[in-house]
Amino acid sequence: MPLRLIFMGTPDFAVPTLEALKRAGHEVVAVYTRAPKPAGRRGLELQPSPVERKARELGLPVLTPKTLRGEAAQAEFRAFNADAAVVVAYGLILPKPILDAPRLGCFNVHASLLPRWRGAAPIHRAIMAGDKESGVTIMKMNEGLDTGAMAMIERVPVGADMTSGDLHDVLAHVGAELMTRTLTALERGPLAFTPQPVEGVTYAAKIGKEETRIDWAKPWHDVHSHIRGLSPFPGAWFDIDGVRVKTLRSTKGEGKGAPGTVLDGALTIACGDGAVRLTQVQRAGAKAMSVEEFLRGTPLPPGTRLA
Protein backbone atom coordinates (compact mmCIF):
# COMPACT_ATOMS: atom_id res chain seq x y z
CA MET A 1 0.00 0.00 0.00
CA PRO A 2 1.48 3.40 -0.98
CA LEU A 3 2.71 5.55 1.87
CA ARG A 4 1.61 9.05 2.80
CA LEU A 5 4.83 11.07 2.69
CA ILE A 6 6.28 14.47 3.45
CA PHE A 7 9.34 15.26 1.31
CA MET A 8 12.02 17.63 2.63
CA GLY A 9 14.89 18.71 0.37
CA THR A 10 16.43 21.69 -1.38
CA PRO A 11 19.23 21.26 -3.98
CA ASP A 12 19.55 19.40 -7.27
CA PHE A 13 20.79 16.33 -5.38
CA ALA A 14 17.31 15.88 -3.85
CA VAL A 15 15.28 16.12 -7.08
CA PRO A 16 15.76 12.52 -8.32
CA THR A 17 14.43 11.18 -5.02
CA LEU A 18 11.31 13.34 -5.21
CA GLU A 19 10.70 12.16 -8.77
CA ALA A 20 11.25 8.53 -7.74
CA LEU A 21 8.70 8.77 -4.92
CA LYS A 22 6.08 10.01 -7.35
CA ARG A 23 6.89 7.29 -9.91
CA ALA A 24 6.58 4.67 -7.17
CA GLY A 25 3.01 5.82 -6.52
CA HIS A 26 3.46 7.22 -3.02
CA GLU A 27 1.24 10.10 -1.93
CA VAL A 28 3.47 13.14 -1.37
CA VAL A 29 1.23 15.36 0.73
CA ALA A 30 3.71 18.22 1.19
CA VAL A 31 7.15 19.32 0.03
CA TYR A 32 9.31 21.30 2.44
CA THR A 33 12.23 23.23 0.99
CA ARG A 34 14.34 26.31 1.68
CA ALA A 35 12.79 29.68 0.84
CA PRO A 36 13.66 31.31 -2.51
CA LYS A 37 16.92 33.26 -2.50
CA PRO A 38 17.79 36.52 -4.30
CA ALA A 39 19.42 35.93 -7.68
CA GLY A 40 20.92 38.04 -10.42
CA ARG A 41 23.45 40.83 -10.19
CA ARG A 42 21.25 43.08 -8.13
CA GLY A 43 19.61 40.30 -6.16
CA LEU A 44 16.15 41.60 -6.98
CA GLU A 45 14.72 38.37 -8.39
CA LEU A 46 13.92 35.51 -6.02
CA GLN A 47 15.15 32.13 -7.22
CA PRO A 48 13.22 29.06 -5.99
CA SER A 49 15.19 25.97 -5.02
CA PRO A 50 15.51 23.09 -7.52
CA VAL A 51 13.17 21.04 -5.33
CA GLU A 52 10.53 23.78 -5.28
CA ARG A 53 10.65 24.05 -9.07
CA LYS A 54 10.22 20.30 -9.47
CA ALA A 55 7.47 20.11 -6.83
CA ARG A 56 5.44 22.82 -8.54
CA GLU A 57 5.96 21.09 -11.89
CA LEU A 58 4.50 17.94 -10.29
CA GLY A 59 1.60 19.89 -8.78
CA LEU A 60 2.67 19.31 -5.18
CA PRO A 61 2.07 21.76 -2.29
CA VAL A 62 5.27 23.57 -1.22
CA LEU A 63 6.13 24.98 2.20
CA THR A 64 9.20 27.13 2.90
CA PRO A 65 9.35 27.79 6.66
CA LYS A 66 12.45 29.59 7.98
CA THR A 67 12.48 27.32 11.02
CA LEU A 68 10.70 24.24 12.35
CA ARG A 69 11.26 25.05 16.01
CA GLY A 70 8.01 26.95 16.60
CA GLU A 71 4.78 25.30 17.75
CA ALA A 72 2.83 26.65 14.78
CA ALA A 73 5.25 25.07 12.26
CA GLN A 74 5.23 21.80 14.18
CA ALA A 75 1.44 21.71 14.38
CA GLU A 76 1.24 22.33 10.62
CA PHE A 77 3.68 19.46 10.04
CA ARG A 78 1.73 17.08 12.29
CA ALA A 79 -1.53 17.96 10.55
CA PHE A 80 -0.38 16.20 7.37
CA ASN A 81 -0.65 12.87 9.24
CA ALA A 82 2.27 11.46 7.28
CA ASP A 83 3.38 7.86 7.49
CA ALA A 84 6.98 8.99 7.00
CA ALA A 85 9.14 11.94 6.02
CA VAL A 86 11.87 11.60 3.40
CA VAL A 87 14.74 14.06 3.92
CA VAL A 88 17.42 14.78 1.30
CA ALA A 89 19.80 17.71 1.87
CA TYR A 90 17.02 19.85 3.29
CA GLY A 91 19.19 22.41 5.08
CA LEU A 92 17.18 22.99 8.28
CA ILE A 93 17.56 21.19 11.59
CA LEU A 94 14.65 18.90 12.43
CA PRO A 95 13.77 19.22 16.14
CA LYS A 96 12.49 16.22 18.07
CA PRO A 97 8.76 17.08 17.68
CA ILE A 98 9.24 16.98 13.89
CA LEU A 99 11.27 13.76 14.01
CA ASP A 100 8.58 12.12 16.13
CA ALA A 101 5.57 13.31 14.11
CA PRO A 102 5.42 10.80 11.20
CA ARG A 103 4.05 7.39 12.18
CA LEU A 104 7.10 5.50 10.88
CA GLY A 105 9.72 8.22 11.36
CA CYS A 106 11.96 10.43 9.24
CA PHE A 107 14.36 8.83 6.75
CA ASN A 108 17.43 10.52 5.30
CA VAL A 109 19.41 9.95 2.11
CA HIS A 110 23.03 10.61 3.11
CA ALA A 111 25.74 10.70 0.44
CA SER A 112 28.39 8.63 2.22
CA LEU A 113 29.07 5.26 3.76
CA LEU A 114 28.23 6.16 7.33
CA PRO A 115 29.75 6.66 9.82
CA ARG A 116 32.42 8.01 7.46
CA TRP A 117 31.76 11.59 6.40
CA ARG A 118 28.92 12.69 8.59
CA GLY A 119 28.05 16.33 8.02
CA ALA A 120 27.63 18.94 5.33
CA ALA A 121 30.08 18.08 2.53
CA PRO A 122 30.46 14.29 2.33
CA ILE A 123 30.98 14.11 -1.44
CA HIS A 124 33.67 16.79 -1.52
CA ARG A 125 35.49 15.38 1.49
CA ALA A 126 35.49 11.80 0.21
CA ILE A 127 37.20 12.78 -3.03
CA MET A 128 39.54 15.29 -1.39
CA ALA A 129 40.66 12.49 0.95
CA GLY A 130 41.33 10.20 -2.01
CA ASP A 131 38.64 7.68 -1.07
CA LYS A 132 38.29 4.90 -3.63
CA GLU A 133 34.75 4.08 -2.56
CA SER A 134 31.70 6.12 -1.63
CA GLY A 135 28.00 5.45 -1.58
CA VAL A 136 24.63 6.23 -0.03
CA THR A 137 23.24 5.38 3.38
CA ILE A 138 19.54 5.47 4.23
CA MET A 139 19.16 6.12 7.96
CA LYS A 140 16.32 6.73 10.36
CA MET A 141 16.96 10.21 11.69
CA ASN A 142 17.52 11.12 15.32
CA GLU A 143 18.64 14.33 17.01
CA GLY A 144 22.33 13.74 16.35
CA LEU A 145 24.39 14.85 13.34
CA ASP A 146 23.89 11.97 10.90
CA THR A 147 24.00 9.46 13.76
CA GLY A 148 20.76 7.56 13.11
CA ALA A 149 20.47 3.81 12.68
CA MET A 150 21.04 2.54 9.14
CA ALA A 151 18.38 0.86 7.01
CA MET A 152 20.18 0.32 3.67
CA ILE A 153 23.60 1.02 2.14
CA GLU A 154 24.70 1.07 -1.50
CA ARG A 155 28.42 1.25 -2.37
CA VAL A 156 29.81 3.10 -5.40
CA PRO A 157 33.41 2.98 -6.69
CA VAL A 158 35.19 6.32 -7.11
CA GLY A 159 37.12 6.51 -10.37
CA ALA A 160 40.69 7.80 -10.43
CA ASP A 161 39.72 11.06 -12.18
CA MET A 162 36.13 11.33 -10.91
CA THR A 163 35.14 14.81 -9.68
CA SER A 164 32.72 15.79 -6.95
CA GLY A 165 30.27 16.79 -9.67
CA ASP A 166 30.52 13.36 -11.28
CA LEU A 167 30.03 11.54 -7.98
CA HIS A 168 27.20 13.90 -6.98
CA ASP A 169 25.21 12.94 -10.08
CA VAL A 170 25.77 9.21 -9.58
CA LEU A 171 24.86 9.27 -5.89
CA ALA A 172 21.74 11.38 -6.47
CA HIS A 173 20.25 8.59 -8.58
CA VAL A 174 21.60 5.80 -6.38
CA GLY A 175 20.01 7.52 -3.38
CA ALA A 176 16.66 7.87 -5.15
CA GLU A 177 16.59 4.17 -6.01
CA LEU A 178 17.74 3.13 -2.53
CA MET A 179 15.08 5.25 -0.84
CA THR A 180 12.31 3.71 -2.95
CA ARG A 181 13.59 0.26 -1.95
CA THR A 182 13.55 1.33 1.70
CA LEU A 183 9.97 2.55 1.44
CA THR A 184 8.89 -0.64 -0.34
CA ALA A 185 10.28 -2.58 2.61
CA LEU A 186 8.47 -0.25 5.02
CA GLU A 187 5.19 -0.90 3.22
CA ARG A 188 5.61 -4.62 3.84
CA GLY A 189 6.37 -4.38 7.56
CA PRO A 190 8.99 -3.37 10.14
CA LEU A 191 12.48 -2.61 8.86
CA ALA A 192 15.66 -3.94 10.44
CA PHE A 193 17.98 -1.12 11.51
CA THR A 194 21.70 -1.35 12.22
CA PRO A 195 23.32 1.09 14.68
CA GLN A 196 26.26 2.94 13.20
CA PRO A 197 29.68 1.59 14.22
CA VAL A 198 31.62 3.55 16.80
CA GLU A 199 34.81 3.07 14.79
CA GLY A 200 35.48 4.96 11.59
CA VAL A 201 33.57 8.17 12.37
CA THR A 202 34.74 11.18 10.33
CA TYR A 203 33.14 14.58 9.78
CA ALA A 204 32.66 16.37 6.47
CA ALA A 205 32.91 20.04 7.39
CA LYS A 206 31.80 22.73 4.95
CA ILE A 207 34.46 23.78 2.46
CA GLY A 208 36.20 26.98 3.55
CA LYS A 209 37.52 29.56 1.09
CA GLU A 210 40.99 29.20 2.59
CA GLU A 211 41.08 25.55 1.42
CA THR A 212 40.55 26.18 -2.27
CA ARG A 213 43.97 27.43 -3.41
CA ILE A 214 46.18 24.69 -4.90
CA ASP A 215 49.37 23.90 -3.00
CA TRP A 216 51.74 22.55 -5.63
CA ALA A 217 54.22 21.51 -2.91
CA LYS A 218 51.97 18.59 -1.95
CA PRO A 219 52.36 15.16 -3.61
CA TRP A 220 50.67 14.84 -7.00
CA HIS A 221 47.96 12.51 -5.70
CA ASP A 222 46.94 15.01 -3.01
CA VAL A 223 46.89 17.86 -5.54
CA HIS A 224 44.82 15.76 -7.95
CA SER A 225 42.34 14.78 -5.20
CA HIS A 226 42.10 18.43 -4.14
CA ILE A 227 41.32 19.56 -7.70
CA ARG A 228 38.67 16.95 -8.42
CA GLY A 229 37.19 17.16 -4.92
CA LEU A 230 36.43 20.85 -5.38
CA SER A 231 35.13 20.56 -8.95
CA PRO A 232 32.95 22.10 -10.20
CA PHE A 233 32.25 24.16 -7.07
CA PRO A 234 33.83 26.02 -5.37
CA GLY A 235 36.80 25.12 -7.57
CA ALA A 236 40.49 24.67 -6.77
CA TRP A 237 42.55 27.48 -8.25
CA PHE A 238 45.96 28.92 -9.01
CA ASP A 239 47.08 32.42 -9.95
CA ILE A 240 48.52 33.76 -13.22
CA ASP A 241 49.60 37.41 -13.06
CA GLY A 242 46.87 38.21 -10.55
CA VAL A 243 44.15 36.35 -12.47
CA ARG A 244 42.53 33.40 -10.70
CA VAL A 245 42.20 30.23 -12.78
CA LYS A 246 40.00 27.38 -11.55
CA THR A 247 41.15 23.87 -12.32
CA LEU A 248 38.13 21.65 -12.96
CA ARG A 249 39.73 18.41 -14.17
CA SER A 250 43.16 16.83 -14.00
CA THR A 251 44.90 13.47 -14.24
CA LYS A 252 48.26 11.94 -13.37
CA GLY A 253 51.14 13.64 -15.17
CA GLU A 254 54.70 12.58 -15.97
CA GLY A 255 57.88 14.39 -15.06
CA LYS A 256 59.35 16.26 -12.14
CA GLY A 257 60.59 19.71 -11.24
CA ALA A 258 60.20 22.48 -8.72
CA PRO A 259 56.61 22.52 -7.39
CA GLY A 260 54.35 24.70 -9.55
CA THR A 261 56.58 24.51 -12.64
CA VAL A 262 54.99 23.94 -16.06
CA LEU A 263 56.74 20.87 -17.50
CA ASP A 264 55.40 20.68 -21.07
CA GLY A 265 53.00 22.11 -23.64
CA ALA A 266 50.07 20.10 -22.26
CA LEU A 267 50.04 21.94 -18.90
CA THR A 268 51.62 19.23 -16.81
CA ILE A 269 52.57 20.81 -13.49
CA ALA A 270 55.26 19.58 -11.12
CA CYS A 271 54.18 18.85 -7.56
CA GLY A 272 56.12 18.09 -4.40
CA ASP A 273 56.23 14.49 -5.58
CA GLY A 274 55.31 13.68 -9.18
CA ALA A 275 53.09 15.82 -11.39
CA VAL A 276 49.51 16.43 -12.46
CA ARG A 277 48.29 17.22 -15.95
CA LEU A 278 45.46 19.73 -16.06
CA THR A 279 42.72 18.92 -18.58
CA GLN A 280 39.96 21.49 -17.98
CA VAL A 281 40.23 24.99 -16.51
CA GLN A 282 38.19 28.16 -16.15
CA ARG A 283 39.65 31.66 -16.12
CA ALA A 284 37.83 34.16 -13.88
CA GLY A 285 34.82 35.55 -15.76
CA ALA A 286 35.09 33.01 -18.58
CA LYS A 287 33.53 29.67 -19.39
CA ALA A 288 35.09 26.31 -18.61
CA MET A 289 37.40 25.17 -21.42
CA SER A 290 39.84 22.47 -22.36
CA VAL A 291 43.51 23.11 -21.63
CA GLU A 292 44.22 23.23 -25.37
CA GLU A 293 41.70 26.04 -25.80
CA PHE A 294 42.97 27.82 -22.70
CA LEU A 295 46.62 27.75 -23.82
CA ARG A 296 45.73 29.32 -27.18
CA GLY A 297 44.71 32.46 -25.30
CA THR A 298 47.12 32.19 -22.37
CA PRO A 299 50.48 30.68 -23.43
CA LEU A 300 52.32 29.04 -20.54
CA PRO A 301 55.63 27.69 -21.90
CA PRO A 302 57.62 25.03 -20.03
CA GLY A 303 59.51 26.56 -17.13
CA THR A 304 56.66 28.94 -16.17
CA ARG A 305 56.06 28.94 -12.41
CA LEU A 306 52.44 29.00 -11.21
CA ALA A 307 51.49 30.65 -7.94
C-alpha positions in Angstrom: 0.0 0.0 0.0 1.5 3.4 -1.0 2.7 5.6 1.9 1.6 9.1 2.8 4.8 11.1 2.7 6.3 14.5 3.5 9.3 15.3 1.3 12.0 17.6 2.6 14.9 18.7 0.4 16.4 21.7 -1.4 19.2 21.3 -4.0 19.6 19.4 -7.3 20.8 16.3 -5.4 17.3 15.9 -3.9 15.3 16.1 -7.1 15.8 12.5 -8.3 14.4 11.2 -5.0 11.3 13.3 -5.2 10.7 12.2 -8.8 11.3 8.5 -7.7 8.7 8.8 -4.9 6.1 10.0 -7.4 6.9 7.3 -9.9 6.6 4.7 -7.2 3.0 5.8 -6.5 3.5 7.2 -3.0 1.2 10.1 -1.9 3.5 13.1 -1.4 1.2 15.4 0.7 3.7 18.2 1.2 7.1 19.3 0.0 9.3 21.3 2.4 12.2 23.2 1.0 14.3 26.3 1.7 12.8 29.7 0.8 13.7 31.3 -2.5 16.9 33.3 -2.5 17.8 36.5 -4.3 19.4 35.9 -7.7 20.9 38.0 -10.4 23.5 40.8 -10.2 21.2 43.1 -8.1 19.6 40.3 -6.2 16.1 41.6 -7.0 14.7 38.4 -8.4 13.9 35.5 -6.0 15.1 32.1 -7.2 13.2 29.1 -6.0 15.2 26.0 -5.0 15.5 23.1 -7.5 13.2 21.0 -5.3 10.5 23.8 -5.3 10.6 24.0 -9.1 10.2 20.3 -9.5 7.5 20.1 -6.8 5.4 22.8 -8.5 6.0 21.1 -11.9 4.5 17.9 -10.3 1.6 19.9 -8.8 2.7 19.3 -5.2 2.1 21.8 -2.3 5.3 23.6 -1.2 6.1 25.0 2.2 9.2 27.1 2.9 9.4 27.8 6.7 12.4 29.6 8.0 12.5 27.3 11.0 10.7 24.2 12.3 11.3 25.1 16.0 8.0 27.0 16.6 4.8 25.3 17.7 2.8 26.7 14.8 5.2 25.1 12.3 5.2 21.8 14.2 1.4 21.7 14.4 1.2 22.3 10.6 3.7 19.5 10.0 1.7 17.1 12.3 -1.5 18.0 10.6 -0.4 16.2 7.4 -0.7 12.9 9.2 2.3 11.5 7.3 3.4 7.9 7.5 7.0 9.0 7.0 9.1 11.9 6.0 11.9 11.6 3.4 14.7 14.1 3.9 17.4 14.8 1.3 19.8 17.7 1.9 17.0 19.9 3.3 19.2 22.4 5.1 17.2 23.0 8.3 17.6 21.2 11.6 14.6 18.9 12.4 13.8 19.2 16.1 12.5 16.2 18.1 8.8 17.1 17.7 9.2 17.0 13.9 11.3 13.8 14.0 8.6 12.1 16.1 5.6 13.3 14.1 5.4 10.8 11.2 4.1 7.4 12.2 7.1 5.5 10.9 9.7 8.2 11.4 12.0 10.4 9.2 14.4 8.8 6.7 17.4 10.5 5.3 19.4 10.0 2.1 23.0 10.6 3.1 25.7 10.7 0.4 28.4 8.6 2.2 29.1 5.3 3.8 28.2 6.2 7.3 29.8 6.7 9.8 32.4 8.0 7.5 31.8 11.6 6.4 28.9 12.7 8.6 28.0 16.3 8.0 27.6 18.9 5.3 30.1 18.1 2.5 30.5 14.3 2.3 31.0 14.1 -1.4 33.7 16.8 -1.5 35.5 15.4 1.5 35.5 11.8 0.2 37.2 12.8 -3.0 39.5 15.3 -1.4 40.7 12.5 0.9 41.3 10.2 -2.0 38.6 7.7 -1.1 38.3 4.9 -3.6 34.8 4.1 -2.6 31.7 6.1 -1.6 28.0 5.4 -1.6 24.6 6.2 0.0 23.2 5.4 3.4 19.5 5.5 4.2 19.2 6.1 8.0 16.3 6.7 10.4 17.0 10.2 11.7 17.5 11.1 15.3 18.6 14.3 17.0 22.3 13.7 16.3 24.4 14.9 13.3 23.9 12.0 10.9 24.0 9.5 13.8 20.8 7.6 13.1 20.5 3.8 12.7 21.0 2.5 9.1 18.4 0.9 7.0 20.2 0.3 3.7 23.6 1.0 2.1 24.7 1.1 -1.5 28.4 1.3 -2.4 29.8 3.1 -5.4 33.4 3.0 -6.7 35.2 6.3 -7.1 37.1 6.5 -10.4 40.7 7.8 -10.4 39.7 11.1 -12.2 36.1 11.3 -10.9 35.1 14.8 -9.7 32.7 15.8 -7.0 30.3 16.8 -9.7 30.5 13.4 -11.3 30.0 11.5 -8.0 27.2 13.9 -7.0 25.2 12.9 -10.1 25.8 9.2 -9.6 24.9 9.3 -5.9 21.7 11.4 -6.5 20.3 8.6 -8.6 21.6 5.8 -6.4 20.0 7.5 -3.4 16.7 7.9 -5.1 16.6 4.2 -6.0 17.7 3.1 -2.5 15.1 5.3 -0.8 12.3 3.7 -3.0 13.6 0.3 -1.9 13.5 1.3 1.7 10.0 2.5 1.4 8.9 -0.6 -0.3 10.3 -2.6 2.6 8.5 -0.2 5.0 5.2 -0.9 3.2 5.6 -4.6 3.8 6.4 -4.4 7.6 9.0 -3.4 10.1 12.5 -2.6 8.9 15.7 -3.9 10.4 18.0 -1.1 11.5 21.7 -1.3 12.2 23.3 1.1 14.7 26.3 2.9 13.2 29.7 1.6 14.2 31.6 3.6 16.8 34.8 3.1 14.8 35.5 5.0 11.6 33.6 8.2 12.4 34.7 11.2 10.3 33.1 14.6 9.8 32.7 16.4 6.5 32.9 20.0 7.4 31.8 22.7 5.0 34.5 23.8 2.5 36.2 27.0 3.6 37.5 29.6 1.1 41.0 29.2 2.6 41.1 25.6 1.4 40.6 26.2 -2.3 44.0 27.4 -3.4 46.2 24.7 -4.9 49.4 23.9 -3.0 51.7 22.5 -5.6 54.2 21.5 -2.9 52.0 18.6 -2.0 52.4 15.2 -3.6 50.7 14.8 -7.0 48.0 12.5 -5.7 46.9 15.0 -3.0 46.9 17.9 -5.5 44.8 15.8 -7.9 42.3 14.8 -5.2 42.1 18.4 -4.1 41.3 19.6 -7.7 38.7 16.9 -8.4 37.2 17.2 -4.9 36.4 20.9 -5.4 35.1 20.6 -9.0 32.9 22.1 -10.2 32.3 24.2 -7.1 33.8 26.0 -5.4 36.8 25.1 -7.6 40.5 24.7 -6.8 42.5 27.5 -8.3 46.0 28.9 -9.0 47.1 32.4 -9.9 48.5 33.8 -13.2 49.6 37.4 -13.1 46.9 38.2 -10.5 44.2 36.3 -12.5 42.5 33.4 -10.7 42.2 30.2 -12.8 40.0 27.4 -11.5 41.1 23.9 -12.3 38.1 21.6 -13.0 39.7 18.4 -14.2 43.2 16.8 -14.0 44.9 13.5 -14.2 48.3 11.9 -13.4 51.1 13.6 -15.2 54.7 12.6 -16.0 57.9 14.4 -15.1 59.3 16.3 -12.1 60.6 19.7 -11.2 60.2 22.5 -8.7 56.6 22.5 -7.4 54.3 24.7 -9.6 56.6 24.5 -12.6 55.0 23.9 -16.1 56.7 20.9 -17.5 55.4 20.7 -21.1 53.0 22.1 -23.6 50.1 20.1 -22.3 50.0 21.9 -18.9 51.6 19.2 -16.8 52.6 20.8 -13.5 55.3 19.6 -11.1 54.2 18.9 -7.6 56.1 18.1 -4.4 56.2 14.5 -5.6 55.3 13.7 -9.2 53.1 15.8 -11.4 49.5 16.4 -12.5 48.3 17.2 -16.0 45.5 19.7 -16.1 42.7 18.9 -18.6 40.0 21.5 -18.0 40.2 25.0 -16.5 38.2 28.2 -16.1 39.6 31.7 -16.1 37.8 34.2 -13.9 34.8 35.6 -15.8 35.1 33.0 -18.6 33.5 29.7 -19.4 35.1 26.3 -18.6 37.4 25.2 -21.4 39.8 22.5 -22.4 43.5 23.1 -21.6 44.2 23.2 -25.4 41.7 26.0 -25.8 43.0 27.8 -22.7 46.6 27.7 -23.8 45.7 29.3 -27.2 44.7 32.5 -25.3 47.1 32.2 -22.4 50.5 30.7 -23.4 52.3 29.0 -20.5 55.6 27.7 -21.9 57.6 25.0 -20.0 59.5 26.6 -17.1 56.7 28.9 -16.2 56.1 28.9 -12.4 52.4 29.0 -11.2 51.5 30.7 -7.9 
